[in-house]
Amino acid sequence: MGDTPDRSANAGTGGPRVTTSHARSAGAALSVDVPVTPVDRAPNGAGGRGGDNGIGDGLGGGGALPRRRAFGAERIFQGFTVAAGTMVLVIIVAIAIFLIAKAVPALNANTANFFTFEGWFPNESSPRFGIGALAFGTVLTSILALLLAVPVALGIALYLSHYAPRRVGTALGFLIDLLAAVPSVVFGLWGRDFFYGPVRDLSVWLNKYFSWIPIFGGDGPFGKSILLGSLVLAIMVLPIITSLSREVFRQTPTANEEAALALGATKWEMIRTAVLPYGRPGVIGATMLGLGRALGETIALAMTLGIVSNISFNIIENGGNTVAANIANAFGEANDVGRGALIASGLVLFSITLIVNITARAIIYRRREFTESAA
């Protein structure tokens, strides 16, 4: 066998030149002549950047990133969001300073203990007023409203999220949310003019058969009582608790629900073991937000309570008063000391509401999964 003749591509075609020989040892590399076309490089600056785009044009790359603009759109938006968040804190601090500044003169003129005295007589020559009965009535009506509203709200939320057909759930959810748009004065007028009669009859029946229970005792009259105010308040906070609880229940992982059903659980057992434990922080947070809403309600309670400043656990007799309702009823006839006393009571209400909302936020953020889904 002779040598294999050389095979070369036509030079005009620009192909490579390939040469092989049987004389080479086995495994020897082929000799390939590949023409290399030089690449034009833009002159690099001191930072290694070529061209106007700020990125090197050579094969090596590695050009530096463009400098961030000092006053770009991102910086402007970041500054705007920081200013908005800071403004909220500034407003809260400004409100607190205003309340304290206006309340101090009245507190200095008060001749009674502000925290334990039950009466409210700030317009007398010797002012006497206290926050005890008002704070007690505020907390009592709010807690009773939550006891009435939370079970109903959870039942509605579970039905809308796990039992109702999609169309029915969407329509009913819209109607429930619509209750939140009804003004407080409408609820107050409805409670005073329409709901008053049924509640009075219910109070008489409770007093007749259950008067041995202290909260249903007394000799009357009945009607404009803590019970009436709490029922109206429960209807007002119902949309808040229902909407938030419904969204929390919908965030339950599908894998958890399907795993419970695969193990043979019924629909209720699946809800009890998978849905409710997962949504517990959210339900607690919704309840606390509803409590904050109930604590600050004004006009509806001013129309439905008997406006009696005393500490009593009786919920069916005429009476009851709250901080917000007392401010609405007494502000028009108050003198300088009286207005300062009302502002002092508003400071207490402001503190209670702030604590409730902070507690609600802390409970919600305890669970990272819920906060991420709510965001």
RODO-2510 file (C-alpha; in nm, 4 decimals, decimal comma):
residues 375
     n   res          X          Y          Z
     1     m     0,0000     0,0000     0,0000
     2     g     0,1278     0,3423    -0,0868
     3     d     0,0828     0,6728     0,0773
     4     t    -0,2598     0,8224     0,0620
     5     p    -0,2571     1,1322    -0,1526
     6     d    -0,3227     1,4648     0,0153
     7     r    -0,6749     1,5981     0,0083
     8     s    -0,7111     1,9708     0,0263
     9     a    -1,0097     2,1899    -0,0205
    10     n    -1,0053     2,4611    -0,2752
    11     a    -0,8457     2,7650    -0,1317
    12     g    -1,1063     2,9816    -0,2865
    13     t    -1,3783     2,8168    -0,0839
    14     g    -1,2086     2,9050     0,2404
    15     g    -1,2273     2,5474     0,3681
    16     p    -0,9714     2,3894     0,5997
    17     r    -0,6734     2,1894     0,4810
    18     v    -0,6792     1,8326     0,6067
    19     t    -0,3742     1,6036     0,5754
    20     t    -0,3651     1,2415     0,6870
    21     s    -0,1024     0,9686     0,6573
    22     h    -0,1037     0,5987     0,7417
    23     a     0,2475     0,6378     0,8717
    24     r     0,1230     0,8119     1,1863
    25     s     0,0906     0,6033     1,4970
    26     a    -0,2514     0,4966     1,6121
    27     g    -0,4356     0,7635     1,8033
    28     a    -0,2316     1,0467     1,6642
    29     a    -0,4250     1,3683     1,6284
    30     l    -0,5320     1,4990     1,2937
    31     s    -0,3616     1,8098     1,1689
    32     v    -0,6318     2,0671     1,1004
    33     d    -0,5442     2,4064     0,9661
    34     v    -0,8305     2,6453     1,0415
    35     p    -0,7979     3,0059     0,9323
    36     v    -0,8737     3,2491     1,2106
    37     t    -1,0464     3,5712     1,1247
    38     p    -0,9265     3,8587     1,3447
    39     v    -1,1954     4,0353     1,5454
    40     d    -1,1965     4,4099     1,5608
    41     r    -1,1946     4,5299     1,9196
    42     a    -1,3158     4,8658     2,0212
    43     p    -1,0659     5,0533     2,2312
    44     n    -1,1308     4,9888     2,5957
    45     g    -1,1430     5,2634     2,8484
    46     a    -0,9928     5,2680     3,1883
    47     g    -1,2760     5,0582     3,3232
    48     g    -1,2411     4,7899     3,0552
    49     r    -1,5652     4,8960     2,8778
    50     g    -1,5914     4,9106     2,4991
    51     g    -1,8540     5,0863     2,2923
    52     d    -2,1422     5,2994     2,4051
    53     n    -2,3350     5,0121     2,5627
    54     g    -2,0898     4,9830     2,8493
    55     i    -2,0128     4,6128     2,7773
    56     g    -1,6850     4,4893     2,6229
    57     d    -1,7152     4,3932     2,2553
    58     g    -1,4228     4,1503     2,2566
    59     l    -1,4445     3,7750     2,2868
    60     g    -1,3345     3,7879     2,6472
    61     g    -1,6297     4,0031     2,7639
    62     g    -1,6023     4,1045     3,1271
    63     g    -1,7059     4,4623     3,0741
    64     a    -1,8162     4,6550     3,3858
    65     l    -2,1862     4,7176     3,4447
    66     p    -2,3149     5,0686     3,3807
    67     r    -2,3193     5,2982     3,6758
    68     r    -2,6518     5,3389     3,8577
    69     r    -2,8084     5,6737     3,8106
    70     a    -2,8010     5,8859     4,1227
    71     f    -3,1596     6,0054     4,0805
    72     g    -3,3240     5,7326     3,8734
    73     a    -3,6838     5,6139     3,8851
    74     e    -3,5945     5,3380     4,1298
    75     r    -3,4466     5,5824     4,3794
    76     i    -3,7484     5,8106     4,3474
    77     f    -3,9922     5,5252     4,4090
    78     q    -3,7887     5,3988     4,7043
    79     g    -3,7886     5,7431     4,8597
    80     f    -4,1616     5,7769     4,8051
    81     t    -4,2388     5,4466     4,9810
    82     v    -4,0094     5,5291     5,2733
    83     a    -4,1744     5,8683     5,3103
    84     a    -4,5215     5,7109     5,3021
    85     g    -4,4319     5,4567     5,5707
    86     t    -4,2709     5,7213     5,7862
    87     m    -4,5725     5,9483     5,7488
    88     v    -4,7957     5,6879     5,9128
    89     l    -4,5745     5,6782     6,2205
    90     v    -4,5545     6,0565     6,2278
    91     i    -4,9331     6,0869     6,2180
    92     i    -4,9759     5,8362     6,5027
    93     v    -4,7203     6,0187     6,7166
    94     a    -4,8800     6,3551     6,6338
    95     i    -5,2231     6,2280     6,7394
    96     a    -5,0830     6,0974     7,0668
    97     i    -4,9081     6,4282     7,1383
    98     f    -5,2255     6,6245     7,0620
    99     l    -5,4382     6,4062     7,2911
   100     i    -5,1893     6,4275     7,5759
   101     a    -5,1502     6,8052     7,5449
   102     k    -5,5256     6,8641     7,5498
   103     a    -5,5973     6,6121     7,8254
   104     v    -5,3400     6,7232     8,0833
   105     p    -5,5197     7,0460     8,1936
   106     a    -5,8483     6,8623     8,2476
   107     l    -5,6767     6,5826     8,4374
   108     n    -5,5122     6,8385     8,6634
   109     a    -5,8520     6,9984     8,7335
   110     n    -6,0184     6,6633     8,8076
   111     t    -6,1023     6,6154     9,1773
   112     a    -6,1781     6,2415     9,1480
   113     n    -5,9711     5,9394     9,0543
   114     f    -5,9685     5,9234     8,6777
   115     f    -5,9249     5,5466     8,6611
   116     t    -6,1731     5,4307     8,9271
   117     f    -6,4466     5,6941     8,9489
   118     e    -6,7681     5,5807     8,7730
   119     g    -6,9430     5,9143     8,7254
   120     w    -6,8977     6,1740     8,4533
   121     f    -6,9428     6,5340     8,5776
   122     p    -6,6657     6,7406     8,4170
   123     n    -6,8788     7,0539     8,3638
   124     e    -6,9400     7,1230     8,7334
   125     s    -6,7565     7,3860     8,9322
   126     s    -6,5646     7,1020     9,0942
   127     p    -6,5038     6,8666     8,8009
   128     r    -6,5367     6,4950     8,8755
   129     f    -6,5016     6,2342     8,6068
   130     g    -6,3525     5,8917     8,5598
   131     i    -6,2889     5,6435     8,2826
   132     g    -6,3686     5,3268     8,4790
   133     a    -6,7358     5,2821     8,3828
   134     l    -6,6794     5,3939     8,0242
   135     a    -6,3878     5,1588     7,9697
   136     f    -6,5845     4,8758     8,1312
   137     g    -6,8829     4,9347     7,9040
   138     t    -6,6583     4,9588     7,5970
   139     v    -6,4874     4,6282     7,6678
   140     l    -6,8102     4,4517     7,7721
   141     t    -7,0064     4,5444     7,4594
   142     s    -6,7126     4,4586     7,2341
   143     i    -6,6492     4,1178     7,3907
   144     l    -7,0190     4,0297     7,3873
   145     a    -7,0383     4,1345     7,0214
   146     l    -6,7449     3,9074     6,9389
   147     l    -6,9024     3,6152     7,1237
   148     l    -7,2095     3,6581     6,9053
   149     a    -7,0313     3,7306     6,5766
   150     v    -6,7315     3,4951     6,5678
   151     p    -6,9202     3,1593     6,5559
   152     v    -7,1529     3,2911     6,2856
   153     a    -6,8618     3,4396     6,0886
   154     l    -6,6622     3,1142     6,1008
   155     g    -6,9654     2,9146     5,9884
   156     i    -7,0238     3,1476     5,6950
   157     a    -6,6534     3,1458     5,6024
   158     l    -6,6343     2,7651     5,6028
   159     y    -6,9493     2,7359     5,3973
   160     l    -6,8278     2,9855     5,1385
   161     s    -6,4811     2,8300     5,1113
   162     h    -6,5532     2,4541     5,1286
   163     y    -6,9227     2,3759     5,0903
   164     a    -7,0964     2,6280     4,8647
   165     p    -7,0726     2,5993     4,4836
   166     r    -6,8390     2,8524     4,3303
   167     r    -7,1119     3,0778     4,1919
   168     v    -7,3155     3,0678     4,5109
   169     g    -7,0072     3,1300     4,7244
   170     t    -6,9032     3,4271     4,5130
   171     a    -7,2494     3,5861     4,5274
   172     l    -7,2933     3,5324     4,9017
   173     g    -6,9417     3,6547     4,9714
   174     f    -7,0165     3,9737     4,7812
   175     l    -7,3323     4,0294     4,9878
   176     i    -7,1449     3,9715     5,3135
   177     d    -6,8735     4,2167     5,2103
   178     l    -7,1430     4,4674     5,1210
   179     l    -7,2430     4,4917     5,4876
   180     a    -6,9108     4,6603     5,5589
   181     a    -7,0114     4,9489     5,3320
   182     v    -7,3299     5,0289     5,5265
   183     p    -7,2804     5,3476     5,7371
   184     s    -7,2853     5,3200     6,1153
   185     v    -7,5773     5,5586     6,1461
   186     v    -7,7924     5,3234     5,9388
   187     f    -7,7202     5,0385     6,1792
   188     g    -7,7940     5,2701     6,4702
   189     l    -8,1283     5,3808     6,3320
   190     w    -8,2222     5,0230     6,2483
   191     g    -8,1315     4,9052     6,5980
   192     r    -8,3146     5,1896     6,7714
   193     d    -8,6365     5,1902     6,5660
   194     f    -8,6752     4,8286     6,4488
   195     f    -8,4597     4,5956     6,6601
   196     y    -8,5511     4,7602     6,9886
   197     g    -8,8903     4,5851     7,0210
   198     p    -8,7696     4,2251     6,9677
   199     v    -8,4739     4,2767     7,2004
   200     r    -8,7001     4,4225     7,4700
   201     d    -8,9330     4,1213     7,4461
   202     l    -8,6355     3,8852     7,4580
   203     s    -8,5002     4,0675     7,7630
   204     v    -8,8337     4,0317     7,9439
   205     w    -8,8395     3,6589     7,8668
   206     l    -8,4794     3,6118     7,9839
   207     n    -8,5539     3,8041     8,3033
   208     k    -8,8649     3,5972     8,3691
   209     y    -8,7044     3,2538     8,3381
   210     f    -8,3346     3,3186     8,4006
   211     s    -8,3310     3,6040     8,6506
   212     w    -8,1230     3,3866     8,8840
   213     i    -7,8323     3,4491     8,6473
   214     p    -7,6806     3,7896     8,7385
   215     i    -7,6541     3,9109     8,3776
   216     f    -8,0298     3,8567     8,3278
   217     g    -8,1462     3,9918     8,6646
   218     g    -8,2971     4,3274     8,7586
   219     d    -8,6445     4,4783     8,7681
   220     g    -8,6371     4,6668     8,4384
   221     p    -8,6994     4,8645     8,2336
   222     f    -8,5513     4,6706     7,9447
   223     g    -8,4653     4,7553     7,5865
   224     k    -8,1868     5,0113     7,5384
   225     s    -7,9266     4,7934     7,6980
   226     i    -7,5867     4,6344     7,6525
   227     l    -7,7603     4,3427     7,4795
   228     l    -7,9137     4,5655     7,2103
   229     g    -7,5882     4,7506     7,1488
   230     s    -7,3892     4,4263     7,1335
   231     l    -7,6269     4,2691     6,8820
   232     v    -7,6016     4,5699     6,6514
   233     l    -7,2257     4,5755     6,6982
   234     a    -7,2012     4,2032     6,6186
   235     i    -7,3726     4,2590     6,2833
   236     m    -7,1327     4,5432     6,2078
   237     v    -6,8135     4,3403     6,2713
   238     l    -6,9469     4,0270     6,1010
   239     p    -6,8229     4,1200     5,7488
   240     i    -6,4672     4,1861     5,8696
   241     i    -6,4257     3,8542     6,0472
   242     t    -6,6037     3,6605     5,7726
   243     s    -6,3989     3,8030     5,4853
   244     l    -6,0601     3,7531     5,6498
   245     s    -6,1448     3,4041     5,7769
   246     r    -6,2714     3,2998     5,4349
   247     e    -5,9474     3,4069     5,2675
   248     v    -5,7423     3,2251     5,5312
   249     f    -5,9368     2,9012     5,4860
   250     r    -5,8884     2,9223     5,1088
   251     q    -5,5111     2,9348     5,1587
   252     t    -5,5036     2,5895     5,3176
   253     p    -5,2656     2,3711     5,1095
   254     t    -5,4578     2,1356     4,8831
   255     a    -5,2138     1,8569     4,9677
   256     n    -5,3179     1,8711     5,3340
   257     e    -5,6867     1,8463     5,2480
   258     e    -5,6363     1,5652     4,9982
   259     a    -5,4162     1,3748     5,2426
   260     a    -5,6870     1,3879     5,5094
   261     l    -5,9523     1,2706     5,2631
   262     a    -5,7227     0,9935     5,1366
   263     l    -5,6908     0,8618     5,4909
   264     g    -6,0695     0,8217     5,5062
   265     a    -6,1651     1,1450     5,6820
   266     t    -6,5074     1,2933     5,6239
   267     k    -6,5518     1,6494     5,5024
   268     w    -6,5924     1,7805     5,8573
   269     e    -6,2989     1,5748     5,9863
   270     m    -6,0847     1,7137     5,7048
   271     i    -6,1841     2,0682     5,8021
   272     r    -6,1222     2,0004     6,1697
   273     t    -5,7791     1,8411     6,1187
   274     a    -5,6417     2,0303     5,8170
   275     v    -5,8246     2,3591     5,7638
   276     l    -5,8886     2,4923     6,1128
   277     p    -5,5365     2,4290     6,2510
   278     y    -5,3800     2,5951     5,9483
   279     g    -5,6100     2,8967     5,9669
   280     r    -5,6018     2,9452     6,3445
   281     p    -5,3563     3,2408     6,3431
   282     g    -5,5560     3,4109     6,0703
   283     v    -5,8847     3,3625     6,2533
   284     i    -5,7344     3,5057     6,5704
   285     g    -5,6007     3,8023     6,3770
   286     a    -5,9413     3,8593     6,2120
   287     t    -6,1097     3,8445     6,5506
   288     m    -5,8681     4,0989     6,6951
   289     l    -5,9272     4,3322     6,4024
   290     g    -6,3007     4,2946     6,4577
   291     l    -6,2438     4,3798     6,8228
   292     g    -6,0594     4,6960     6,7215
   293     r    -6,3533     4,7898     6,5010
   294     a    -6,5986     4,7279     6,7841
   295     l    -6,4007     4,9284     7,0385
   296     g    -6,4121     5,2418     6,8262
   297     e    -6,7784     5,2314     6,7206
   298     t    -6,9583     5,5544     6,8091
   299     i    -7,2892     5,6556     6,6603
   300     a    -7,4559     5,3132     6,6512
   301     l    -7,3943     5,2593     7,0231
   302     a    -7,4919     5,6168     7,1052
   303     m    -7,8355     5,5376     6,9581
   304     t    -7,8857     5,1969     7,1162
   305     l    -7,7393     5,2211     7,4684
   306     g    -7,9123     5,3673     7,7714
   307     i    -7,6149     5,6001     7,8427
   308     v    -7,5753     5,5238     8,2121
   309     s    -7,2229     5,5428     8,3535
   310     n    -7,1974     5,2578     8,6002
   311     i    -7,0171     4,9266     8,6260
   312     s    -7,2729     4,6473     8,6019
   313     f    -7,2709     4,3038     8,4408
   314     n    -7,6452     4,3192     8,3772
   315     i    -7,6887     4,3218     7,9992
   316     i    -8,0690     4,3484     7,9645
   317     e    -8,1571     4,6480     8,1807
   318     n    -8,1490     4,9984     8,0372
   319     g    -7,7994     5,1342     8,0738
   320     g    -7,4480     5,0968     7,9493
   321     n    -7,2108     5,3490     7,8009
   322     t    -6,8867     5,3455     7,6041
   323     v    -6,6027     5,5881     7,5548
   324     a    -6,6898     5,6655     7,1931
   325     a    -7,0653     5,6969     7,2597
   326     n    -7,0012     5,9277     7,5550
   327     i    -6,7834     6,1535     7,3402
   328     a    -7,0548     6,1766     7,0745
   329     n    -7,3287     6,2545     7,3260
   330     a    -7,1449     6,4961     7,5574
   331     f    -6,9121     6,6925     7,3335
   332     g    -7,1707     6,9463     7,2209
   333     e    -7,2530     7,0621     7,5773
   334     a    -6,9035     7,0415     7,7242
   335     n    -6,7065     7,3401     7,8500
   336     d    -6,3303     7,3698     7,8310
   337     v    -6,2685     7,1225     8,1126
   338     g    -6,5395     6,8924     7,9765
   339     r    -6,3802     6,8859     7,6322
   340     g    -6,0442     6,8136     7,7894
   341     a    -6,2001     6,5276     7,9856
   342     l    -6,3511     6,3831     7,6694
   343     i    -6,0153     6,4081     7,4963
   344     a    -5,8581     6,2281     7,7926
   345     s    -6,1097     5,9464     7,7506
   346     g    -6,0250     5,9443     7,3795
   347     l    -5,6603     5,9013     7,4717
   348     v    -5,7493     5,5889     7,6693
   349     l    -5,9530     5,4550     7,3781
   350     f    -5,6673     5,5344     7,1406
   351     s    -5,4282     5,3355     7,3584
   352     i    -5,6631     5,0369     7,3845
   353     t    -5,7244     5,0274     7,0100
   354     l    -5,3544     5,0611     6,9331
   355     i    -5,2694     4,7727     7,1648
   356     v    -5,5404     4,5547     7,0085
   357     n    -5,4168     4,6200     6,6543
   358     i    -5,0526     4,5631     6,7445
   359     t    -5,1490     4,2333     6,9083
   360     a    -5,3406     4,1324     6,5949
   361     r    -5,0405     4,2066     6,3729
   362     a    -4,8089     4,0099     6,6022
   363     i    -5,0388     3,7076     6,5956
   364     i    -5,0671     3,7174     6,2169
   365     y    -4,6914     3,7412     6,1628
   366     r    -4,6272     3,4410     6,3837
   367     r    -4,6984     3,2200     6,0864
   368     r    -4,4929     3,2919     5,7794
   369     e    -4,7111     3,0937     5,5419
   370     f    -5,0142     3,3036     5,6240
   371     t    -4,8337     3,6332     5,5907
   372     e    -4,6936     3,5362     5,2498
   373     s    -5,0363     3,4277     5,1223
   374     a    -5,2008     3,7436     5,2585
   375     a    -4,9409     3,9624     5,0906
***
